[in-house]
Amino acid sequence: MEIQGVVDQIVYKNDDNGYVVLKLKTKDDLIAAVGYVPFITEGQRIKIEGEWVIHPTFGQQVKIKSCEEILPSNIEGIERYLSSGLIPGIGPVTAKNIVKKFGEDSLDIIEMNPGKLKEVDGIGEKKAFAISEAFKEQRELKNVMVFLQTYGVSTAYGIKIFKKYGQNTINTVRENPYKLCEDISGIGFKTADRIARNLGMPLNSIERAKAGIKYILYSFTANGHTYLPMKNLLLESKRLLNIPEEIIKEAVSISAASKDIVIEGEEYSSTNVYLSSFYYAELGVARRLIEISLSGTEKNLYGIDEEINSYEKENNIEFADEQRQAITAGVKEGLCIITGGPGTGKTTIIKCMIRIFEKMGLTVVLGAPTGRAAKRITETTGREAKTIHRLLEMEFISSDDSPSFVRDEGNPIEADVIIIDEASMIDILLMNSLLKALAPGAKLILVGDVDQLPSVGPGNVLRDMIESKVITTVRLRHIYRQADESLITVNAHRINDGEMPFLNDRDKDFFFIQKNANHEIVDEILDLIKNRLPFFKDGFDPIKDMQILSPTRKGEIGIYNLNKRIQEILNPPSKDKAERDLKDFIFREGDKVMQIKNNYNLEWTKINGSGEASGTGVFNGDIGYIKEIDNENKRLLVVFDDDRQVYYDFINLDELELAYAITIHKSQGSEFKVVLIPISYGPPMLMTRNLIYTAVTRAKDLVVLVGLKQALYVMINNNTITERFSNLKQRIINFVSLIK
């Protein structure tokens, strides 16, 4: 049956998947209708096709199978349609002004002659054309969404798919739905596979097998691996795809022939399988590391001791032997690693090396993997440090998620010496890009703490380099920061050595509060944040200064639950604060949030003393605060810690999450005044020494552990390091043996 009418009331609407319950006013009656109808708003005239059903609770209603919008033709309907919020940039006031000016021609003007919109108060040329484009895009988008909703694609992902493929969306998805896995962030193989099955693609198709293999390899890179042994790949593929091994092997061969993957090894059963980009990155890193290692400085080395002595005298310090060794190695070698825990003097060593290099007439640049780490080294050295992405001058030549860099072999970074802090965070792809951008003869000094968690991205770069025993490495083992100043430093080293920390010295900065149940741990943390720590010593800001670091995402002490509970007490609902209700949580003005994936083409602006700067790129782990939620234009504004201001369209809000509590993994490279850590039993992979060590070393002024002392003991005694499939160590060794 077919029914036309005006949407009188939306009783229920799920923004995530487009499901609605609505009241439709026909010329004769008011009927209930249910179904997946994205972008529906009150006041819209629609034509639906469906069938009558009887709901056990709500009675007779129409189950919608398809829905088509009928644009209004009278002035009242047009104004109501434009006021609905469906078109970004048009609210009730603007809608009234447009209709007052153009009457029944309003929609034609918007679509066909947007320049005339400038005659309306408050609409300039830029806004006029933006309104027109949004109007036309909405009409195209609805057709696409009806198609995608049939296959269970949510509204949010439907919009992303449309933005990628535009008018070709339906044809592209029909031809090969598995492209969605590669092209659309957040859509995995299982969603694409469901669409493919509904479209009638056979279970045993080669396209399905190829997509499944690629999905598995990407999944393992997300867990830190650069490759997967063939036997593991075949096992995972059979489990995922439920098809014969012969088809999987054929798909592997075809993928290798098309260079999507690389198979390395002699015997098929013992080969390793790489996604091509990771294979060539690992190969490139090993080769360049050896080349740089062989290019040491030959001049002025006789004066290093004198320069170190001079620096000691000027700064009223005395370097220990291992620190002098680190400085000498950094100046002498083409490539050098300096690793050590907190308080071992890494920053002072960097400052001394900079002084010596500049006296030698060499230019020095400082870098770090994240914005927060770069900001910290800037503050401690007094020299500007940039993120590695900024050093490489990231740019975009396509609309996908991959960055390209201006700086490379043909256009290297203009520096004689590059010093990178927090080097344990560098993954294999970023290291490859950095090494390619070093000028011939340039030095590279990597400073970091190898005992922290490895990079979030794939690879085990710093550890593999050190364990190869090929690259000059100086390990700082002794604490030079005064022990009576801070227990944080002392206890970090005790944890790293497998010893229990010193606890609860009243005049110190490291405390443990015993709680036996998870709900007690959560309640204690909430009380500390709200009632006690804001008044402890000089006082701490609950949002800006305090950070909860949890080992886990789920469960009572996981970040999902903690964020909801903390938001309730630190940023509760208010009529003065706009908010956006998402599937699993609410964003509210004033909330602390974190970017959870690299977005290389997200634009930002920054206002500083020298004017306004702009650029692109917001990265996994960046923390900021929601300044404004604009429901009319369907976007929100986040101001990050380094004063970058970024607008997020509502469809991209899956890139953000609340950040009152974050995982310990996400805290790498950051420093917070106060760190609170819930301690309880969990999966063995999360009960490790390097996890709790990483958490403790994120604190600057105060650490508070809340939970079970026995669980802390278990973590400290578990020195298991999760192995990653990485071949960098062996490649470095192999390159050296070839040279010899």
Phi, psi and omega in degrees: 000157182233132182227137174247147177180185179249135178292109183275323182206137172260108184285321181210142178213129175256106183296335184286319183242359175083007181285133182226153166240122186224162172253125183250123181266111176264179181291342183246340193203174173239114186242156176266142178218146180225150177158183180267102183226089180292152174067021177279141178220157177297138180099347179286140171267127184225160171240122181246149169244138182182198180218152178286135174226161178249114176275135184300333181257315189261357174081212187286133178204162179264127173271115188282128174259325176211156183217134180231133179281137172249113184296138181293154182242342178262162187299317181298316180293320180296316181296319180295321179296313182291332181280353189291344185088004182292328183252115178305135179100348179241115173250186183304318182293313180296320179300315180299319181293322180295313182293323178298324182279318190244351176058226184291349178271003189304312184292322177296320178298314181300318184279316191258334186219061187297338179302331180291341179299340180296345178284350180269135179305133175088000179244115175266182184297315182298315181292323181300312182286330176294320178297316181298314180296319179296321180297313181292322180295321179299320182293319178292320184297325183297320178298317179296318184294323177299318178296312184290323180299329178302331183254018172079020178276129183291163179302313183301315180286330176300319179294319179297319179297316180297319180296331180282314189254345178060224183292346179271006187305307186297315179297318182297314182292321179294320183291315181204087181299342181287348173299334181300325180301319185276325191265336188244113179299129178100343177263118182262182183300321186295322177293313179298323181294321178297318178298315182299318180295319179294332178278356176094012178289136184289151180300325186267014184293145178296323179300319179294316180296316179299316180295320179296318179298315181295321179299316180297315180297317178296322179299320180286327174295327177295338176263012172101356183273147175261344178209176176223129175303144183305318182297323177292319181297316180296318180297312180295322182294317179296320179295317183285314191267334181056048178228164181299149181297330181298321179292320179297315180297322177297318179295322176298315181297317179296318179296322178291320180295326179273003176066022171287328178228163177235131176255124183240130178134167184270299183274132187307316185292339182248016179280163175247144183243125180245147156292140190305317184299325181283327177297309183289332175293314180297318178297314182295321179297313181300314182296313183291325179301317180292319179300315181291323179300329184277358184250067178281166179276132182261341188258154171062017183288337182295341184262007186296313182301318180297320180292322178295318178300317180297318180295320178301315183295316182294328185254006176055048178228170175223116180287142172282169183301316182293329178289319176297323178297319180295316180296314180299316180297318179298321181284323188277318190273153174288327179223132183214142175246130174240116183234145179177162181278187180295145176080007182267005172091020183298317182295318179297322177297317178300314182297320179293318180297320178302315180301314182293315181300317182292327175293334177277359180083019181260144177271137185238135171236148180248144179213168177204158183292331184236162179296321181293321178292321178295321179296321181293318180289331174298315182293323185277333182257341185077008178244143180296131174240143180243158170293157178300324178298321178288323176301323183274355179055073183294142175213177182232132175243000177210173185265008180278187186274002186263133179274159166238160185237138176294322182274124178203199183302322183276347182215070188289165175298135183275082180200148176273332182223131175240124179247122181246122177267165181052045186292343179294344183273353186280126177269177189293324181290317181291321178298321179298316179295320179295313183295324178295334185267004176282132178292152176305129179086353180288148178268150173231125177241120181255123182241130180184183182241102185292344180277352174284176176300148177289177182303150175294322179283176186291149178108167179225053200300303185295316181296317179298320179297315182292315184288345176292338181059022180258324185267134180303122183227132174244123180256122179270121187247340187258146180273126179251342172292137187300126182296330182283353177278323189207132172276344180301312180295312180300314184289328176300317180289325177297315178300315181295334178269005178083021181248150176291142180287159170285134187236144163063037167285120190303329184265009185253200190227025182219115187230150175234129177244118183284124172221140191260343181235151184298322180293329176291322178299313181297313181299321180294318179298317179298319179294319178299315183293316187275319193248337190247306184294330176299343182244008181278127183052242182275358178089145180230140176287125185298328183268312186281324188262333187260141177222124174272129178243116182248146176292339192227160178268321186257170179091177186294325179260012177281165187291332180297310180292316181300318181297318178298315182293319181289321177302322181300325184263332183263333182215066183289168178301147180207144178294343180269357183239120174289153179215164179229120183271117178255184186298313188249350182199179181241135168264135181226146177306132183099348181292147172272127185226162179228140170285131187247008173206154176290128172234101189282343182248015174283126185276144176225157172231155180216128177257121178227189184300332183263010179117206183255129175250159179214162179183192178228153175111115170234137195241154178310120178103350177293133183247138179209194186223138180284115181271324185208140171242116184254093183289335179291315181265005174055055177205161173227156184250126176246133173253118183274168185304329181266022175073010172289136177251128186228130173267132176248122168295148183304329181291346180257013184289350175289354176273353181242152168214160178300147188227023170298324173236135177228162178286156178299323178303319183286347184275354185303136179084356182256163175221136182230148179299314182234130176241127175246132186232116173286134183240114178208174179285148180201191179302146182306326182292343179256358180256057187242157181296315184291339176289310180290327176298314179300317181298313183296322183285357176278348187270140178259315187245332188202137173238131174232118175261134181232122178149220187263122180295326179294323178294322176297318179300318179298316181298314183294329181273355179260093183266022178292131175251120182300122182286142176245144173285103181214136182249011185298316181305310183292325179295319178299313180299318181296319180297320179295318180295328177293321180293320181291000000 
